[in-house]
């Protein structure tokens, strides 16, 4: 039986900081949805979409668990971030330790520590460590976006968190050009419009979305 349940959603371009009853703090990025459920023996957060940073108060009696579509992250007292993208989920640890497993309960468990990053892709693989800078996953809280070898799917989804009109990426298969960039959220439109200068893509303006496609 849950002791308490609350749902938190953020609007497009809105970032929200939320202190839980145990003192843990969740910073939710724009266009994100979380459900926070407290049980006697567990603190559970379901990240249904988007991205969030978690600063967790230690409580050995009640583990803190974050669930996404693909991942189950059990916290062993830490500050970490979870980014739910359509093709993968990325977990980045600032400090402390977290345990990452697949949401479907497959046995393989990965322990992440200070500065480590792991991803679980849609293709139902076990969580794997990736060579990325963990700090990049925390910059949204101060109004900056970091793309590190980001494919067009990640770029489109990230931009859609801040634009009233979503951005879609339409590519065959999973291979797309990659982007490296650091930008302020306020410079986002300029970044989108100049994208075709830096990578071989074209932008198509449709009534309900901006589409990124391969350059023919």
C-alpha positions as CSV (number, residue, x, y, z in Angstrom):
1,X,0.0,0.0,0.0
2,X,1.5,3.4,-1.0
3,X,1.7,5.9,1.9
4,X,1.5,8.7,-0.6
5,X,1.5,9.3,-4.4
6,X,2.0,12.4,-6.4
7,X,2.3,13.2,-10.1
8,X,4.6,15.9,-11.3
9,X,4.6,17.2,-14.9
10,X,6.6,20.1,-16.4
11,X,5.4,22.1,-19.4
12,X,7.5,22.7,-22.5
13,X,10.4,25.0,-21.6
14,X,9.6,24.8,-17.9
15,X,12.1,23.3,-15.4
16,X,10.9,22.5,-11.9
17,X,12.7,21.8,-8.6
18,X,10.7,19.7,-6.1
19,X,11.7,18.8,-2.5
20,X,10.2,15.5,-1.4
21,X,9.0,14.8,2.2
22,X,12.3,13.0,3.0
23,X,14.4,16.0,1.9
24,X,15.4,14.4,-1.4
25,X,15.3,16.9,-4.3
26,X,14.2,16.3,-7.9
27,X,14.9,18.8,-10.7
28,X,12.7,17.9,-13.6
29,X,13.7,19.1,-17.1
30,X,11.1,20.6,-19.5
31,X,8.3,18.4,-20.8
32,X,8.9,15.6,-18.3
33,X,6.5,13.5,-16.3
34,X,7.1,11.7,-13.0
35,X,5.1,9.8,-10.6
36,X,6.4,9.7,-7.0
37,X,5.2,6.9,-4.8
38,X,6.2,6.4,-1.2
39,X,5.9,3.0,0.4
40,X,6.9,1.9,3.9
41,X,10.0,0.0,2.5
42,X,10.7,1.9,-0.7
43,X,10.7,5.4,-2.3
44,X,9.7,4.9,-6.0
45,X,9.9,7.4,-8.8
46,X,8.5,6.5,-12.2
47,X,10.0,8.7,-14.9
48,X,7.4,8.3,-17.7
49,X,9.1,10.8,-20.0
50,X,11.8,13.3,-20.1
51,X,14.8,13.9,-17.8
52,X,15.5,14.6,-14.2
53,X,18.3,15.1,-11.6
54,X,17.9,13.3,-8.3
55,X,19.7,14.4,-5.1
56,X,18.8,11.6,-2.7
57,X,18.7,11.6,1.1
58,X,20.1,8.4,2.5
59,X,17.7,6.1,4.2
60,X,18.9,2.5,4.5
61,X,15.4,1.3,5.5
62,X,13.8,2.7,2.4
63,X,15.8,2.4,-0.9
64,X,15.1,5.1,-3.5
65,X,14.3,3.5,-6.9
66,X,13.8,5.2,-10.3
67,X,12.0,3.3,-13.0
68,X,11.8,4.2,-16.7
69,X,10.5,2.1,-19.6
70,X,13.9,0.3,-19.9
71,X,15.7,0.8,-16.7
72,X,15.4,0.3,-12.9
73,X,17.9,2.4,-11.0
74,X,18.3,1.7,-7.3
75,X,20.1,4.4,-5.4
76,X,22.7,3.8,-2.8
77,X,22.7,7.6,-1.7
78,X,23.8,10.0,-4.4
79,X,23.2,12.7,-7.0
80,X,22.5,11.4,-10.4
81,X,20.5,12.1,-13.6
82,X,18.2,10.0,-15.8
83,X,17.4,10.9,-19.3
84,X,14.6,8.9,-21.0
85,X,15.0,9.2,-24.8
86,X,13.0,7.2,-27.3
87,X,15.8,4.9,-28.3
88,X,17.7,4.7,-25.0
89,X,17.8,5.7,-21.4
90,X,21.0,7.4,-20.0
91,X,22.0,7.3,-16.4
92,X,24.8,9.7,-15.2
93,X,26.2,9.7,-11.7
94,X,27.6,12.9,-10.2
95,X,28.7,11.4,-6.9
96,X,27.7,8.3,-4.9
97,X,26.7,4.9,-6.2
98,X,23.6,3.7,-8.1
99,X,22.7,0.2,-9.3
100,X,21.2,-0.1,-12.8
101,X,19.2,-3.0,-14.2
102,X,16.8,-3.5,-17.0
103,X,13.2,-2.7,-16.1
104,X,12.0,-6.2,-17.1
105,X,14.0,-7.7,-14.2
106,X,16.7,-9.4,-16.3
107,X,19.5,-10.4,-13.9
108,X,22.4,-8.3,-15.2
109,X,23.1,-5.5,-12.7
110,X,25.6,-2.7,-13.2
111,X,27.0,-0.5,-10.4
112,X,27.8,3.1,-11.4
113,X,30.0,5.4,-9.3
114,X,31.3,9.0,-9.3
115,X,31.4,10.4,-12.8
116,X,30.2,7.3,-14.6
117,X,27.5,7.1,-17.3
118,X,25.6,4.1,-18.6
119,X,23.0,3.6,-21.3
120,X,20.4,0.9,-22.0
121,X,19.2,0.9,-25.6
122,X,15.8,-0.1,-26.9
123,X,17.3,-3.3,-28.3
124,X,16.9,-4.9,-24.8
125,X,20.5,-5.2,-24.0
126,X,22.0,-5.1,-20.5
127,X,23.0,-1.7,-19.2
128,X,26.5,-0.8,-20.4
129,X,29.0,1.9,-19.3
130,X,29.7,4.5,-22.0
131,X,32.5,6.9,-22.3
132,X,30.8,10.2,-21.6
133,X,31.2,13.2,-19.3
134,X,28.7,12.7,-16.5
135,X,28.6,16.5,-15.8
136,X,26.9,17.1,-19.2
137,X,23.7,15.5,-17.9
138,X,23.3,18.1,-15.1
139,X,23.7,21.3,-17.2
140,X,20.0,21.7,-18.1
141,X,19.4,22.8,-14.5
142,X,21.5,25.9,-15.2
143,X,19.9,26.6,-18.7
144,X,22.5,24.9,-20.9
145,X,22.4,21.9,-23.2
146,X,25.4,19.8,-24.1
147,X,25.4,17.5,-27.1
148,X,28.2,15.0,-27.2
149,X,28.2,12.9,-30.3
150,X,24.4,13.2,-30.2
151,X,22.5,11.6,-33.0
152,X,19.6,13.5,-34.7
153,X,17.0,11.5,-32.7
154,X,18.5,12.8,-29.4
155,X,18.9,16.3,-30.8
156,X,15.2,16.4,-31.9
157,X,13.9,15.0,-28.6
158,X,16.0,17.4,-26.6
159,X,15.0,20.4,-28.6
160,X,11.3,19.4,-28.4
161,X,11.5,19.8,-24.6
162,X,11.8,23.5,-25.1
163,X,9.8,24.3,-28.2
164,X,6.1,24.6,-28.5
165,X,6.3,23.0,-31.9
166,X,8.1,19.6,-31.6
167,X,11.1,18.6,-33.7
168,X,11.1,15.1,-35.3
169,X,14.0,13.3,-36.9
170,X,13.2,11.1,-39.9
171,X,16.1,8.8,-40.8
172,X,16.2,5.2,-42.1
173,X,17.6,2.9,-39.4
174,X,19.6,4.3,-36.5
175,X,22.5,5.9,-38.4
176,X,22.3,9.7,-38.4
177,X,24.9,12.4,-38.4
178,X,26.3,13.3,-35.0
179,X,26.5,16.7,-33.3
180,X,28.8,18.1,-30.7
181,X,27.6,21.4,-29.2
182,X,27.2,23.4,-26.0
183,X,24.4,26.0,-26.1
184,X,22.2,28.0,-23.9
185,X,18.5,27.2,-24.0
186,X,18.0,30.8,-25.1
187,X,20.1,30.1,-28.2
188,X,18.2,27.1,-29.2
189,X,16.3,28.5,-32.2
190,X,19.5,29.8,-33.7
191,X,21.1,26.4,-33.2
192,X,18.2,24.6,-35.0
193,X,18.2,27.0,-37.9
194,X,22.0,26.7,-38.5
195,X,22.1,22.9,-38.1
196,X,22.2,22.2,-41.9
197,X,25.4,24.2,-42.0
198,X,27.2,21.9,-39.6
199,X,25.8,18.5,-40.5
200,X,24.3,17.0,-43.8
201,X,20.7,17.5,-42.9
202,X,17.8,19.5,-44.2
203,X,14.9,21.1,-42.2
204,X,11.4,20.8,-43.4
205,X,8.7,23.0,-41.8
206,X,5.4,21.2,-41.4
207,X,2.3,22.6,-39.9
208,X,2.7,20.7,-36.6
209,X,6.4,19.9,-36.5
210,X,9.9,20.8,-37.7
211,X,11.4,17.7,-39.4
212,X,15.1,17.0,-39.6
213,X,15.9,14.8,-42.6
214,X,19.1,13.6,-44.4
215,X,20.4,15.9,-47.0
216,X,19.5,14.3,-50.4
